[in-house]
Amino acid sequence: MPTGKQDGADPNARPPVTAALADFARKSRFEDVPPPVRREAARTLLNWAACCVGGAGRPAVAALASGLGPFMGPPQATVLGRPGKVDALHAALLNGASAAVLDFDDAHLRTVIHPAGPIAPAVLALAEYRPPVSGAAFLHALIVGIEVACKLGNGVSPAHYRHGWHITGTCGVIGAAAAAGRLLGLDRTRMRWALGTAATQAAGLRAMFGAMSRILHSGRAAQNGLAAALLSAVGLQSASAAIEAEGGFADVLSPERDWQAMTDGLGTVWETAANSYKPFAAGIVSQAAIDGCLRLRETRGIAAAEIAEIALTVNPIALMLVDDPAPGDGDRARLSLQHAAAAAIVHGRVGAAEMEDGAVGLPETVALRARVSLSGDETLARDQARVRIVLASGTAHDCFVAHALGSRDNPMSDRDLDEKLRGLCRPVLGVAGSEALIAACRGIEALPSAAALADAARPG
């Protein structure tokens, strides 16, 4: 089995990745986190809360809540967007699932991890279950978890993804354990156990894309990462080098590995600062092409009926993840670039409503979807795309998207994110509740108790 150019033949020569990540998680100091990174973490939190509240009532999340409801324990933690409380572990599960269900979540583009989805639910459930946890401590734990998950992802991506794993679930569970372990104050040994116990639960298959059960990848990662930290705190032992060991996480889940990338820049090069947010409710690698379609529609006044072809040229990873010319429902449509491009032209937007089952079957959208073609180009970055729209008259209009809206180099503004939250949350929380949630996320560092964030996201 190929192991990559930096993978030594002798397992004993491998760097102690587990120990390095564990030491970072427990030794990191909030005062050493640069203010811009803290600010980006608060933006990540706001985007995550919006997605949770907006996704809490979706059929897939409702199915989880209904099927597992009889087995839930005492009211300890909030499921954002739902009244009442459930036990902390199931709150983490449902919040992780809600964050993923609309495909509106954050994304670390280098690895395609959606980091907040599994990490924020674990630390919020713990903050409610074992108060008091200050807003600053909560935010710090979130940052720690993102750094651990994304550094690990840097070392196994993209081979890990090509191998069939959904990296949000596999790396996310380890990030969730690191974040929860940080809040629990785990010592060196127990933090390594927590990462190991999380690693042995790493899961998530790309074959689930387009199926309801995909949301379990983020949900179980949150739940199992929290459980791993709690179990390690009371002495459940685990392998102390679970990531780099022969037969460990990296060996089993990725045919190629870059050991150095798993720890490079810990505490100095911040992956949290590279996080991005979706303006469109679709896969992260669809965003640039959607952006281009919308630009041409707006600037050229193009209508669906006059289009002969929409030719999209994208990074090849998009062909692997979002090539679905005939999605039958909303779950598949969110991961169909063909549908997203057609919806962009037909509706002039690609939000949650354009991915509903009813919108997927609109005759005008179905007809245009059949005229969308995809091709890959290795020279394009993941946030780039070339869009060509050819009209029935023979006229062609072209657009090159150098950086998709929402990417690190073309970020959504604070106002954009606030409006995204309002659109997702007002039907659930109302106007006042949505504004309170924005204020809680923006002011998280100053909150005496992070539980106030959960209170703001609970319908009255």
C-alpha positions as CSV (number, residue, x, y, z in Angstrom):
1,M,0.0,0.0,0.0
2,P,1.5,3.4,-1.0
3,T,2.2,5.5,2.0
4,G,3.4,8.9,0.6
5,K,6.8,10.4,0.4
6,Q,7.1,11.3,4.0
7,D,5.9,8.0,5.5
8,G,8.9,6.1,6.8
9,A,9.0,2.3,6.5
10,D,9.7,2.0,10.2
11,P,6.6,2.8,12.2
12,N,8.8,3.7,15.2
13,A,10.3,6.6,13.1
14,R,7.0,8.3,12.8
15,P,6.6,11.5,14.7
16,P,4.5,11.5,17.9
17,V,1.5,13.2,16.3
18,T,-1.0,12.2,19.0
19,A,1.2,13.5,21.8
20,A,1.9,16.8,19.9
21,L,-1.9,17.4,19.3
22,A,-2.7,16.5,22.8
23,D,0.0,18.8,24.2
24,F,-1.3,21.7,22.1
25,A,-4.9,21.1,23.2
26,R,-4.1,21.2,26.9
27,K,-1.3,23.8,26.9
28,S,-2.8,26.4,24.5
29,R,-3.4,29.7,26.2
30,F,-6.3,32.0,25.0
31,E,-4.1,35.1,25.4
32,D,-1.8,33.6,22.8
33,V,-4.6,33.3,20.2
34,P,-4.3,36.4,18.0
35,P,-7.4,38.7,18.0
36,P,-8.1,38.1,14.3
37,V,-8.3,34.3,14.9
38,R,-10.7,34.9,17.8
39,R,-12.8,37.1,15.6
40,E,-12.9,34.4,12.9
41,A,-13.9,31.8,15.5
42,A,-16.8,34.0,16.6
43,R,-17.9,34.2,12.9
44,T,-17.6,30.5,12.7
45,L,-19.8,30.2,15.8
46,L,-22.4,32.5,14.3
47,N,-22.6,30.6,11.0
48,W,-22.8,27.3,12.9
49,A,-25.6,28.5,15.2
50,A,-27.5,29.8,12.1
51,C,-27.2,26.4,10.4
52,C,-28.3,24.5,13.6
53,V,-31.4,26.6,14.1
54,G,-32.3,26.5,10.5
55,G,-31.8,22.8,10.2
56,A,-33.3,21.7,13.5
57,G,-36.7,21.0,12.0
58,R,-35.6,19.2,8.9
59,P,-37.1,15.7,8.3
60,A,-33.7,13.9,8.8
61,V,-33.1,15.6,12.2
62,A,-36.7,15.0,13.2
63,A,-36.2,11.3,12.4
64,L,-33.2,11.2,14.7
65,A,-35.0,13.0,17.5
66,S,-38.0,10.7,17.1
67,G,-36.2,7.4,16.8
68,L,-33.8,8.1,19.7
69,G,-36.2,10.1,21.9
70,P,-37.2,7.1,24.1
71,F,-33.6,6.6,25.0
72,M,-32.6,10.2,25.9
73,G,-31.7,11.0,29.4
74,P,-32.3,14.0,31.7
75,P,-32.5,17.6,30.4
76,Q,-28.9,18.8,30.4
77,A,-28.3,20.6,27.2
78,T,-30.1,22.5,24.4
79,V,-30.8,21.4,20.9
80,L,-30.6,24.7,19.0
81,G,-33.9,25.7,17.4
82,R,-35.9,23.2,19.6
83,P,-37.7,23.9,22.9
84,G,-36.6,22.2,26.1
85,K,-33.4,20.2,26.7
86,V,-32.1,16.6,26.3
87,D,-29.1,14.8,27.8
88,A,-25.7,16.3,26.8
89,L,-24.6,13.4,24.5
90,H,-27.8,13.5,22.5
91,A,-27.8,17.3,22.4
92,A,-24.3,17.0,20.8
93,L,-25.6,14.4,18.3
94,L,-28.6,16.5,17.2
95,N,-26.8,19.8,17.0
96,G,-24.1,18.2,14.9
97,A,-26.7,16.7,12.6
98,S,-28.7,20.0,12.4
99,A,-25.5,21.9,11.4
100,A,-24.9,19.6,8.4
101,V,-28.4,18.9,7.1
102,L,-28.8,22.1,4.9
103,D,-25.2,22.0,3.5
104,F,-24.9,25.6,4.6
105,D,-22.1,24.9,7.0
106,D,-18.6,26.3,7.3
107,A,-15.7,24.7,5.4
108,H,-11.9,24.5,5.7
109,L,-11.2,24.5,2.0
110,R,-7.8,22.8,2.1
111,T,-9.3,19.7,3.7
112,V,-13.0,20.1,3.0
113,I,-13.7,19.6,6.7
114,H,-16.8,21.4,8.1
115,P,-15.1,22.0,11.4
116,A,-17.8,23.6,13.6
117,G,-20.3,20.9,12.9
118,P,-18.8,18.2,15.1
119,I,-16.8,20.5,17.5
120,A,-19.1,23.3,18.6
121,P,-21.9,20.9,19.7
122,A,-19.5,19.0,21.9
123,V,-18.3,22.0,23.7
124,L,-21.7,23.7,24.0
125,A,-23.3,20.6,25.5
126,L,-20.4,20.4,28.0
127,A,-20.7,24.1,28.8
128,E,-24.4,23.6,29.7
129,Y,-23.9,20.3,31.5
130,R,-20.9,21.4,33.6
131,P,-21.2,25.1,34.2
132,P,-19.8,27.6,34.7
133,V,-17.9,27.9,31.4
134,S,-17.1,31.4,30.4
135,G,-17.7,32.5,26.8
136,A,-13.9,33.0,26.4
137,A,-13.2,29.5,27.6
138,F,-15.8,28.1,25.3
139,L,-14.4,30.0,22.3
140,H,-10.9,28.9,23.1
141,A,-12.0,25.2,23.2
142,L,-13.7,25.7,19.8
143,I,-10.5,27.1,18.4
144,V,-8.5,24.2,19.9
145,G,-10.8,21.7,18.3
146,I,-10.7,23.3,14.9
147,E,-6.9,23.4,15.0
148,V,-6.6,19.7,15.9
149,A,-9.1,18.5,13.3
150,C,-7.8,20.6,10.5
151,K,-4.1,20.0,11.2
152,L,-4.9,16.3,11.1
153,G,-6.9,16.7,7.9
154,N,-3.9,18.5,6.3
155,G,-1.9,15.4,6.8
156,V,-4.4,12.9,5.3
157,S,-6.1,15.0,2.6
158,P,-6.9,14.5,-0.2
159,A,-6.0,10.8,-0.3
160,H,-8.3,10.1,2.7
161,Y,-11.2,11.6,0.9
162,R,-10.5,9.7,-2.4
163,H,-10.3,6.5,-0.3
164,G,-14.0,6.9,0.5
165,W,-14.0,8.6,3.9
166,H,-16.0,11.7,4.9
167,I,-13.3,13.8,6.6
168,T,-15.7,15.9,8.7
169,G,-16.7,12.7,10.6
170,T,-13.3,11.1,10.8
171,C,-11.1,14.1,11.7
172,G,-14.0,16.0,13.4
173,V,-14.4,13.4,16.1
174,I,-10.8,13.9,17.2
175,G,-11.2,17.7,17.1
176,A,-14.3,17.4,19.2
177,A,-12.5,15.2,21.8
178,A,-9.6,17.7,22.0
179,A,-12.1,20.6,22.5
180,A,-14.1,18.8,25.2
181,G,-10.9,17.6,26.8
182,R,-9.7,21.2,26.9
183,L,-12.8,22.3,28.8
184,L,-12.5,19.3,31.2
185,G,-8.8,20.2,32.0
186,L,-7.5,16.7,31.0
187,D,-3.9,16.1,31.8
188,R,-1.3,14.9,29.3
189,T,-2.1,11.2,29.6
190,R,-5.8,11.6,29.6
191,M,-5.8,14.0,26.7
192,R,-3.9,11.4,24.6
193,W,-6.4,8.8,25.7
194,A,-9.3,11.1,24.6
195,L,-7.8,11.5,21.2
196,G,-7.3,7.7,20.9
197,T,-10.8,6.9,22.1
198,A,-12.1,9.4,19.5
199,A,-9.8,8.0,16.8
200,T,-11.2,4.4,17.2
201,Q,-14.7,5.8,16.6
202,A,-13.7,7.8,13.5
203,A,-16.3,7.1,10.7
204,G,-18.3,8.5,7.9
205,L,-18.6,7.1,4.3
206,R,-18.7,9.3,1.2
207,A,-21.3,6.7,-0.1
208,M,-23.8,8.4,2.2
209,F,-23.7,11.7,0.3
210,G,-27.2,12.4,-0.8
211,A,-28.7,10.2,1.9
212,M,-30.3,11.3,5.1
213,S,-27.9,9.3,7.2
214,R,-25.0,11.6,6.0
215,I,-25.9,13.9,8.9
216,L,-24.8,11.2,11.3
217,H,-21.2,11.9,10.3
218,S,-21.1,15.3,12.0
219,G,-23.6,14.3,14.7
220,R,-21.9,11.2,15.8
221,A,-18.5,12.9,15.6
222,A,-19.8,15.5,18.1
223,Q,-21.4,12.9,20.4
224,N,-18.5,10.5,20.3
225,G,-15.8,13.2,20.7
226,L,-17.6,14.4,23.8
227,A,-18.0,10.9,25.1
228,A,-14.3,10.2,24.5
229,A,-13.2,13.2,26.6
230,L,-15.7,12.3,29.4
231,L,-14.6,8.7,29.5
232,S,-10.9,9.6,29.5
233,A,-11.5,12.0,32.4
234,V,-12.7,9.1,34.6
235,G,-9.8,6.8,33.6
236,L,-10.8,4.9,30.5
237,Q,-7.5,4.1,28.9
238,S,-6.7,4.1,25.2
239,A,-3.7,3.7,22.9
240,S,-1.5,6.7,23.5
241,A,-0.3,7.0,19.9
242,A,-3.5,6.2,18.2
243,I,-3.0,8.5,15.2
244,E,0.5,7.4,14.1
245,A,0.6,3.8,15.3
246,E,0.8,1.0,12.9
247,G,-2.8,0.0,12.4
248,G,-3.9,3.4,13.8
249,F,-6.0,6.2,12.4
250,A,-3.6,7.4,9.7
251,D,-2.6,3.9,8.6
252,V,-6.1,2.6,8.3
253,L,-8.0,5.6,6.9
254,S,-5.5,7.0,4.4
255,P,-3.3,5.4,1.8
256,E,-1.1,8.5,1.7
257,R,0.0,10.6,4.7
258,D,2.1,13.7,5.4
259,W,3.1,13.4,9.0
260,Q,4.7,16.8,9.2
261,A,1.6,18.6,8.0
262,M,-0.4,17.1,11.0
263,T,1.5,19.3,13.4
264,D,3.1,22.1,11.3
265,G,2.5,25.5,12.8
266,L,0.5,24.4,15.8
267,G,-0.3,27.5,17.7
268,T,1.4,29.8,15.1
269,V,-0.3,29.1,11.8
270,W,-4.0,29.1,12.6
271,E,-6.4,26.9,10.6
272,T,-9.3,28.7,12.2
273,A,-8.3,31.8,10.3
274,A,-8.7,29.9,7.0
275,N,-12.3,28.9,7.7
276,S,-14.9,29.9,5.1
277,Y,-18.7,30.1,5.0
278,K,-21.2,29.3,2.3
279,P,-23.4,32.0,0.8
280,F,-25.1,29.1,-1.1
281,A,-26.8,26.0,0.3
282,A,-24.7,23.5,-1.6
283,G,-21.4,21.6,-1.4
284,I,-18.4,23.8,-0.7
285,V,-16.7,22.8,-4.0
286,S,-19.9,24.1,-5.8
287,Q,-19.7,27.6,-4.5
288,A,-17.4,29.1,-7.2
289,A,-19.5,27.8,-10.1
290,I,-22.7,29.0,-8.5
291,D,-21.1,32.4,-8.0
292,G,-20.2,32.6,-11.6
293,C,-23.7,31.6,-12.8
294,L,-25.2,34.3,-10.6
295,R,-22.8,36.9,-11.9
296,L,-23.6,36.2,-15.5
297,R,-27.3,36.1,-14.8
298,E,-27.1,39.5,-13.1
299,T,-24.7,41.2,-15.5
300,R,-26.1,39.8,-18.8
301,G,-29.7,39.4,-17.9
302,I,-29.8,35.8,-19.0
303,A,-33.0,33.8,-18.7
304,A,-33.2,30.0,-18.5
305,A,-35.3,29.6,-21.6
306,E,-32.7,31.2,-23.9
307,I,-29.8,29.0,-22.7
308,A,-28.5,26.2,-24.9
309,E,-25.6,25.1,-22.5
310,I,-24.0,25.9,-19.2
311,A,-20.4,24.6,-19.3
312,L,-18.7,24.5,-15.9
313,T,-15.0,23.9,-15.5
314,V,-14.0,23.2,-11.9
315,N,-11.3,21.6,-9.7
316,P,-11.5,17.8,-10.2
317,I,-12.6,17.3,-6.6
318,A,-15.9,18.8,-7.6
319,L,-16.4,16.0,-10.1
320,M,-15.8,13.5,-7.3
321,L,-18.2,15.1,-4.8
322,V,-20.9,17.1,-6.6
323,D,-21.5,15.5,-10.0
324,D,-25.1,14.5,-10.0
325,P,-27.0,15.4,-13.1
326,A,-30.4,14.1,-12.0
327,P,-31.0,14.5,-8.3
328,G,-34.3,13.1,-7.2
329,D,-34.8,15.0,-4.0
330,G,-33.4,17.8,-1.9
331,D,-30.8,15.7,-0.1
332,R,-29.2,14.8,-3.4
333,A,-29.7,18.2,-4.9
334,R,-27.5,19.9,-2.2
335,L,-24.6,17.8,-3.6
336,S,-25.5,18.3,-7.3
337,L,-23.6,21.1,-9.1
338,Q,-25.9,20.7,-12.1
339,H,-28.9,21.5,-10.0
340,A,-27.2,24.3,-8.2
341,A,-26.2,26.0,-11.5
342,A,-29.7,25.6,-12.9
343,A,-31.3,26.9,-9.7
344,A,-29.0,29.9,-9.8
345,I,-30.2,30.9,-13.2
346,V,-33.9,30.1,-12.6
347,H,-34.3,31.7,-9.2
348,G,-31.3,34.1,-9.0
349,R,-30.4,32.6,-5.7
350,V,-29.3,29.3,-4.2
351,G,-30.6,29.2,-0.6
352,A,-32.2,26.5,1.5
353,A,-35.6,27.0,-0.4
354,E,-34.0,26.2,-3.8
355,M,-32.9,22.8,-2.4
356,E,-36.3,21.7,-1.2
357,D,-37.8,18.6,-2.8
358,G,-40.5,20.7,-4.6
359,A,-37.9,23.1,-6.1
360,V,-35.8,20.1,-7.3
361,G,-38.7,18.9,-9.5
362,L,-39.7,22.3,-11.1
363,P,-39.9,21.7,-14.9
364,E,-37.9,24.8,-15.8
365,T,-35.1,23.7,-13.4
366,V,-35.1,20.1,-14.6
367,A,-34.9,21.1,-18.2
368,L,-32.0,23.5,-17.6
369,R,-30.2,21.0,-15.4
370,A,-30.0,18.7,-18.5
371,R,-28.1,21.4,-20.3
372,V,-25.3,21.7,-17.7
373,S,-22.0,20.0,-18.4
374,L,-19.0,19.6,-16.0
375,S,-15.3,19.3,-16.7
376,G,-12.3,19.2,-14.4
377,D,-9.1,21.3,-14.6
378,E,-6.2,20.5,-12.1
379,T,-4.9,24.1,-12.5
380,L,-8.0,25.5,-10.8
381,A,-8.1,26.0,-7.1
382,R,-11.0,24.7,-5.1
383,D,-12.5,28.2,-4.9
384,Q,-12.2,28.8,-8.6
385,A,-14.3,28.1,-11.6
386,R,-14.8,28.9,-15.2
387,V,-18.4,29.4,-16.3
388,R,-19.6,29.6,-20.0
389,I,-23.2,30.1,-20.8
390,V,-24.1,29.6,-24.5
391,L,-27.4,30.9,-25.7
392,A,-29.6,29.4,-28.3
393,S,-28.6,32.3,-30.6
394,G,-25.0,31.1,-30.4
395,T,-23.8,34.0,-28.2
396,A,-21.5,32.9,-25.4
397,H,-20.9,34.6,-22.1
398,D,-17.9,33.7,-20.0
399,C,-17.0,34.3,-16.3
400,F,-13.9,33.3,-14.4
401,V,-14.3,33.2,-10.6
402,A,-10.9,33.7,-9.1
403,H,-12.2,33.3,-5.5
404,A,-15.7,32.2,-4.7
405,L,-17.8,34.5,-2.5
406,G,-17.4,33.1,1.0
407,S,-13.8,31.9,0.5
408,R,-10.9,33.2,2.6
409,D,-9.8,35.6,-0.2
410,N,-13.4,36.8,-0.9
411,P,-15.0,36.5,2.5
412,M,-18.6,37.0,3.4
413,S,-18.9,40.2,5.5
414,D,-20.2,40.3,9.0
415,R,-23.3,41.8,7.6
416,D,-23.6,38.9,5.1
417,L,-23.3,36.4,7.9
418,D,-25.8,38.3,10.1
419,E,-28.3,38.3,7.2
420,K,-27.7,34.6,6.6
421,L,-28.6,33.9,10.3
422,R,-31.7,36.1,10.1
423,G,-32.9,34.2,7.0
424,L,-32.4,30.8,8.7
425,C,-33.5,31.7,12.2
426,R,-36.4,34.2,12.0
427,P,-38.9,31.5,11.1
428,V,-37.9,29.6,14.3
429,L,-36.8,32.3,16.8
430,G,-38.5,35.4,15.5
431,V,-37.0,38.8,15.0
432,A,-36.0,39.5,18.6
433,G,-34.7,35.9,19.2
434,S,-32.5,36.1,16.0
435,E,-31.0,39.4,17.1
436,A,-30.3,38.0,20.6
437,L,-28.5,35.0,19.0
438,I,-26.4,37.4,16.8
439,A,-25.4,39.4,19.8
440,A,-24.5,36.3,21.8
441,C,-22.3,35.0,19.1
442,R,-20.6,38.3,18.3
443,G,-20.1,38.9,22.0
444,I,-19.1,35.4,23.0
445,E,-15.8,36.4,24.6
446,A,-17.5,38.7,27.1
447,L,-20.2,36.3,28.2
448,P,-19.9,35.2,31.8
449,S,-21.5,31.9,30.8
450,A,-21.5,30.2,27.4
451,A,-24.8,28.7,28.2
452,A,-26.3,32.1,27.4
453,L,-25.7,31.2,23.7
454,A,-27.9,28.1,24.0
455,D,-30.6,30.1,25.8
456,A,-30.7,32.6,22.9
457,A,-31.1,29.7,20.4
458,R,-34.0,28.1,22.2
459,P,-37.5,29.0,20.9
460,G,-39.6,30.6,23.6
